[in-house]
């Protein structure tokens, strides 16, 4: 009896130790998974914040650089060659990033440049849309000034929201729709001129170009996001490369159609200046930042970045051009901040 009791106690102790070891192992595994999940979430948040901030800063300087690149109120360089160089530079950036990845990780199925017809056949559509939109971005300044352009540019907020719902089949909450409207009102209010009786002194051509640009920008942005997120594991630089290759091809056609004689007689870089070079670099980096936002965030984040960039442009103008901050600007900034908060709440719900 003594022996049997000691034996049973020993077995119970052994079982308890095994259960304790299993429990400790499970707890350690859970902590490891939680830690990895937290680290991954933090990394993703930092990456999303970085590309969004970069896009905001780059977008805020685009309009200023385009206007500065003019001489005597007109472009002395060919805008089609400038657009071609933007696409070529973005393509080079993508290849440079891929080369670095190949050296560190090797060539895999997700980062190799070789592709299939089914994968690449979708890229000409957004490339053609971006071509027209980017050309209109230069020509619209013949009809509107910088403040007018900033106001009309907000039309793409509504077009993006509608197309986001139609193309990506993603339902936007009522709060998000209200946030879109508030954002439009806030950005517009921030750019109102209290010293003028007219909100916009824009001719019909300017309005039509702005509407077309808004539709092209919204459709191209949402369509590109759908392409990029269709294969999430595919390296973003590979997807960018093929998009920019088609962009180069379409811009080359535009050069042949529109500026062939000027390029042949005066040269490809005729009329270029250091401001033009900075503008091209700015547009190239902006394109990369936009694609990164679409990959790691969504196109609505891109729209908000663009809108906040408009307000940032006004703040910078205070120091560069003596811009006077008005009550309208202050109220518009408050409304924009509220709309951003509402959009985040609506998305969480």
C-alpha positions as CSV (number, residue, x, y, z in Angstrom):
1,X,0.0,0.0,0.0
2,X,2.8,2.4,0.8
3,X,4.6,1.5,-2.4
4,X,1.4,2.0,-4.5
5,X,0.6,5.4,-2.9
6,X,4.2,6.6,-3.6
7,X,3.9,5.4,-7.2
8,X,0.6,7.2,-7.7
9,X,2.0,10.4,-6.2
10,X,5.0,10.1,-8.6
11,X,2.7,9.7,-11.6
12,X,0.6,12.7,-10.6
13,X,3.7,14.8,-10.1
14,X,5.0,13.8,-13.5
15,X,1.7,14.6,-15.2
16,X,1.5,17.9,-13.5
17,X,5.0,18.8,-14.7
18,X,4.1,17.8,-18.3
19,X,1.0,19.9,-18.2
20,X,3.0,22.8,-16.8
21,X,5.6,22.4,-19.6
22,X,2.9,22.2,-22.3
23,X,1.2,25.3,-20.8
24,X,4.5,27.2,-20.7
25,X,5.3,26.2,-24.3
26,X,1.8,27.3,-25.4
27,X,2.1,30.6,-23.6
28,X,5.6,31.2,-25.1
29,X,4.3,30.5,-28.6
30,X,1.4,32.8,-28.1
31,X,3.7,35.6,-26.8
32,X,6.0,35.0,-29.8
33,X,3.1,35.2,-32.3
34,X,1.7,38.3,-30.6
35,X,5.1,39.9,-30.6
36,X,5.6,39.2,-34.3
37,X,2.1,40.4,-35.1
38,X,2.8,43.7,-33.2
39,X,6.2,44.2,-34.8
40,X,4.7,43.5,-38.3
41,X,1.8,45.9,-37.6
42,X,4.2,48.6,-36.4
43,X,6.4,48.2,-39.4
44,X,3.5,48.4,-41.8
45,X,2.2,51.5,-40.0
46,X,5.6,53.2,-40.3
47,X,5.8,52.3,-44.0
48,X,2.3,53.6,-44.7
49,X,3.0,56.8,-42.8
50,X,6.3,57.3,-44.6
51,X,5.0,57.0,-48.1
52,X,1.9,59.1,-47.3
53,X,4.1,61.9,-45.8
54,X,6.4,61.7,-48.9
55,X,3.4,61.9,-51.2
56,X,2.0,64.9,-49.3
57,X,5.3,66.8,-49.5
58,X,5.9,66.0,-53.2
59,X,2.4,66.9,-54.2
60,X,2.5,70.2,-52.4
61,X,5.4,71.4,-54.6
62,X,4.1,70.2,-58.0
63,X,1.9,73.2,-58.9
64,X,4.6,75.6,-57.8
65,X,7.3,73.9,-59.9
66,X,5.1,73.7,-63.0
67,X,4.4,77.5,-62.8
68,X,8.0,78.3,-62.1
69,X,9.1,76.3,-65.2
70,X,7.3,78.7,-67.4
71,X,9.1,81.6,-69.1
72,X,7.1,84.7,-70.1
73,X,3.9,82.8,-69.4
74,X,4.6,79.8,-71.6
75,X,6.5,76.5,-71.7
76,X,9.7,76.8,-73.7
77,X,10.3,73.1,-73.4
78,X,8.2,70.3,-74.8
79,X,5.8,69.0,-72.2
80,X,5.6,65.6,-74.0
81,X,9.4,65.1,-73.6
82,X,9.1,66.1,-70.0
83,X,6.4,63.5,-69.4
84,X,8.5,60.9,-71.2
85,X,11.5,61.6,-69.0
86,X,9.3,61.3,-65.9
87,X,8.2,57.9,-67.0
88,X,11.8,56.9,-67.9
89,X,13.0,58.1,-64.5
90,X,10.3,56.2,-62.6
91,X,11.2,53.1,-64.6
92,X,14.9,53.5,-63.7
93,X,14.0,53.9,-60.0
94,X,12.0,50.7,-60.1
95,X,14.9,48.8,-61.8
96,X,17.3,50.1,-59.2
97,X,15.1,48.9,-56.4
98,X,14.7,45.5,-58.0
99,X,18.5,45.2,-58.5
100,X,19.0,45.8,-54.8
101,X,16.3,43.2,-54.0
102,X,17.8,40.6,-56.3
103,X,21.2,41.0,-54.7
104,X,19.9,40.6,-51.1
105,X,17.0,38.1,-51.6
106,X,17.7,36.6,-55.0
107,X,15.3,36.3,-58.0
108,X,12.0,34.8,-57.0
109,X,8.6,34.2,-58.7
110,X,7.3,37.4,-57.2
111,X,10.2,39.7,-58.0
112,X,11.2,38.5,-61.5
113,X,10.6,40.8,-64.4
114,X,9.4,38.0,-66.7
115,X,5.6,38.0,-66.9
116,X,2.7,36.7,-68.9
117,X,0.3,38.3,-71.4
118,X,-2.6,38.0,-69.0
119,X,-0.7,39.9,-66.3
120,X,0.7,42.7,-68.5
121,X,-2.3,43.3,-70.7
122,X,-4.1,45.4,-68.1
123,X,-1.3,48.1,-67.8
124,X,-1.9,50.0,-71.1
125,X,-5.3,51.3,-69.8
126,X,-4.0,53.3,-66.7
127,X,-0.9,54.3,-68.7
128,X,-3.0,55.9,-71.4
129,X,-5.2,57.6,-68.8
130,X,-2.3,59.0,-66.9
131,X,-0.8,60.3,-70.2
132,X,-3.8,62.4,-71.0
133,X,-4.2,63.6,-67.4
134,X,-0.6,64.6,-67.1
135,X,-0.7,66.6,-70.3
136,X,-3.8,68.4,-69.2
137,X,-2.1,69.2,-66.0
138,X,0.2,71.5,-68.0
139,X,-2.3,73.0,-70.3
140,X,-5.0,73.9,-67.7
141,X,-2.7,76.7,-66.4
142,X,-3.6,78.6,-69.6
143,X,-7.1,79.0,-68.3
144,X,-6.8,79.1,-64.5
145,X,-4.4,80.5,-61.9
146,X,-2.8,78.5,-59.1
147,X,-5.6,79.1,-56.5
148,X,-8.3,78.3,-59.1
149,X,-6.4,75.1,-60.1
150,X,-6.2,74.1,-56.4
151,X,-10.0,74.5,-56.0
152,X,-10.9,72.6,-59.2
153,X,-8.5,69.9,-58.3
154,X,-10.8,68.8,-55.5
155,X,-13.3,67.5,-58.0
156,X,-11.3,64.3,-58.0
157,X,-12.2,63.6,-54.4
158,X,-15.8,62.9,-55.3
159,X,-14.9,61.0,-58.5
160,X,-12.4,58.8,-56.6
161,X,-15.0,57.9,-53.9
162,X,-17.7,57.0,-56.5
163,X,-15.3,55.0,-58.7
164,X,-13.8,53.3,-55.6
165,X,-17.3,52.0,-54.9
166,X,-18.1,51.0,-58.5
167,X,-14.8,49.4,-59.6
168,X,-13.4,47.9,-56.3
169,X,-16.9,47.0,-55.0
170,X,-16.0,48.4,-51.6
171,X,-18.9,49.9,-49.7
172,X,-18.2,53.3,-48.2
173,X,-20.1,54.2,-45.0
174,X,-22.3,57.2,-44.7
175,X,-19.7,58.8,-42.4
176,X,-17.1,58.4,-45.2
177,X,-19.3,60.0,-47.8
178,X,-19.9,62.9,-45.4
179,X,-16.2,63.1,-44.8
180,X,-15.7,63.4,-48.6
181,X,-18.1,66.3,-48.8
182,X,-16.6,68.0,-45.8
183,X,-13.1,67.6,-47.3
184,X,-14.3,69.2,-50.6
185,X,-15.9,72.1,-48.7
186,X,-12.9,72.5,-46.4
187,X,-10.3,72.6,-49.2
188,X,-12.4,74.9,-51.2
189,X,-13.1,77.3,-48.3
190,X,-9.4,77.4,-47.5
191,X,-8.6,78.8,-51.0
192,X,-11.4,81.4,-51.2
193,X,-10.3,84.9,-51.9
194,X,-12.1,87.3,-49.4
195,X,-11.0,90.3,-51.5
196,X,-12.9,89.2,-54.6
197,X,-16.6,88.9,-55.3
198,X,-16.0,85.9,-57.6
199,X,-15.0,82.5,-56.2
200,X,-13.6,81.4,-59.6
201,X,-12.8,83.4,-62.6
202,X,-12.4,80.4,-64.8
203,X,-13.6,80.1,-68.4
204,X,-15.7,77.1,-69.7
205,X,-12.5,75.5,-71.1
206,X,-10.9,75.5,-67.7
207,X,-13.9,73.9,-66.1
208,X,-14.1,71.2,-68.7
209,X,-10.4,70.4,-68.5
210,X,-10.7,70.2,-64.7
211,X,-13.7,67.8,-64.9
212,X,-11.9,65.6,-67.4
213,X,-8.8,65.6,-65.2
214,X,-10.8,64.6,-62.1
215,X,-12.5,61.7,-63.9
216,X,-9.2,60.5,-65.5
217,X,-7.3,60.8,-62.2
218,X,-10.0,59.0,-60.2
219,X,-10.5,56.2,-62.8
220,X,-6.8,55.7,-63.4
221,X,-6.0,55.7,-59.6
222,X,-8.7,53.2,-58.7
223,X,-8.0,51.0,-61.7
224,X,-4.3,50.9,-60.9
225,X,-5.0,50.0,-57.2
226,X,-7.2,47.1,-58.4
227,X,-4.3,45.9,-60.6
228,X,-1.7,46.2,-57.9
229,X,-3.7,44.5,-55.2
230,X,-5.0,41.7,-57.5
231,X,-1.7,40.0,-56.8
232,X,-0.5,41.2,-53.3
233,X,2.6,39.0,-53.3
234,X,3.9,40.5,-56.5
235,X,6.7,42.9,-55.9
236,X,5.6,46.5,-56.3
237,X,8.6,47.5,-58.3
238,X,7.8,44.9,-60.9
239,X,4.3,46.1,-61.2
240,X,5.6,49.7,-61.5
241,X,8.1,48.8,-64.1
242,X,5.5,47.4,-66.5
243,X,3.2,50.3,-65.9
244,X,6.0,52.8,-66.6
245,X,7.2,50.9,-69.7
246,X,3.7,51.4,-71.3
247,X,3.8,55.0,-70.0
248,X,7.1,55.6,-71.9
249,X,5.6,54.0,-75.0
250,X,2.5,56.2,-75.0
251,X,4.6,59.3,-74.3
252,X,6.9,58.5,-77.2
253,X,3.8,58.3,-79.5
254,X,2.7,61.7,-78.1
255,X,6.1,63.2,-78.9
256,X,5.9,61.9,-82.5
257,X,2.4,63.2,-83.0
258,X,2.7,66.6,-81.2
259,X,6.3,67.7,-81.0
260,X,8.2,65.7,-83.6
261,X,9.3,68.7,-85.7
262,X,10.3,70.8,-82.6
263,X,12.4,67.9,-81.2
264,X,14.1,67.2,-84.5
265,X,14.9,70.9,-85.2
266,X,15.7,72.2,-81.7
267,X,16.7,69.1,-79.8
268,X,15.1,66.9,-77.2
269,X,16.2,69.1,-74.2
270,X,15.5,72.5,-75.8
271,X,14.1,75.0,-73.3
272,X,15.0,73.0,-70.3
273,X,16.3,74.6,-67.1
274,X,17.3,73.5,-63.6
275,X,13.7,74.2,-62.5
276,X,12.5,71.9,-65.3
277,X,14.8,69.2,-64.1
278,X,13.6,69.5,-60.5
279,X,10.0,69.4,-61.7
280,X,10.7,66.2,-63.6
281,X,12.4,64.6,-60.6
282,X,9.4,65.7,-58.4
283,X,6.9,64.1,-60.7
284,X,8.9,60.9,-60.9
285,X,9.2,60.6,-57.1
286,X,5.5,61.5,-56.7
287,X,4.5,58.6,-59.1
288,X,6.6,56.2,-57.0
289,X,5.0,57.5,-53.8
290,X,1.5,57.1,-55.3
291,X,2.1,53.5,-56.2
292,X,3.5,52.8,-52.7
293,X,0.4,54.3,-51.1
294,X,-1.8,52.1,-53.4
295,X,0.2,49.0,-52.4
296,X,0.3,49.5,-48.7
297,X,-2.7,51.8,-48.1
298,X,-5.4,52.7,-50.6
299,X,-6.3,55.3,-53.2
300,X,-8.4,57.3,-50.7
301,X,-5.3,57.9,-48.6
302,X,-3.7,59.3,-51.8
303,X,-6.7,61.7,-52.2
304,X,-6.3,62.9,-48.7
305,X,-2.6,63.3,-49.1
306,X,-3.2,65.4,-52.1
307,X,-5.8,67.6,-50.3
308,X,-3.6,68.1,-47.3
309,X,-0.8,69.0,-49.7
310,X,-2.9,71.9,-51.0
311,X,-3.2,73.4,-47.5
312,X,0.6,72.8,-47.0
313,X,1.2,74.7,-50.2
314,X,-0.6,77.7,-48.8
315,X,1.4,77.5,-45.6
316,X,4.7,77.4,-47.5
317,X,3.5,80.3,-49.6
318,X,3.4,82.5,-46.5
319,X,7.1,82.3,-46.3
320,X,7.9,82.2,-50.0
321,X,5.4,84.7,-51.5
322,X,4.0,86.6,-48.5
323,X,0.7,84.8,-48.6
324,X,-1.8,86.2,-46.0
325,X,-3.6,83.6,-43.9
326,X,-7.2,84.5,-43.8
327,X,-10.2,83.4,-41.7
328,X,-11.4,81.3,-44.7
329,X,-8.0,79.4,-44.7
330,X,-8.3,78.7,-40.9
331,X,-11.9,77.5,-41.1
332,X,-11.0,75.3,-44.2
333,X,-8.1,73.7,-42.3
334,X,-10.4,72.9,-39.3
335,X,-13.0,71.3,-41.7
336,X,-10.3,69.2,-43.4
337,X,-9.0,68.0,-40.1
338,X,-12.5,67.0,-39.0
339,X,-13.1,65.2,-42.3
340,X,-9.9,63.2,-41.9
341,X,-11.0,62.1,-38.4
342,X,-14.5,61.2,-39.6
343,X,-13.1,59.1,-42.5
344,X,-10.9,57.1,-40.1
345,X,-13.9,56.5,-37.7
346,X,-16.1,55.4,-40.7
347,X,-13.4,53.0,-41.9
348,X,-13.0,51.4,-38.5
349,X,-16.7,50.8,-38.2
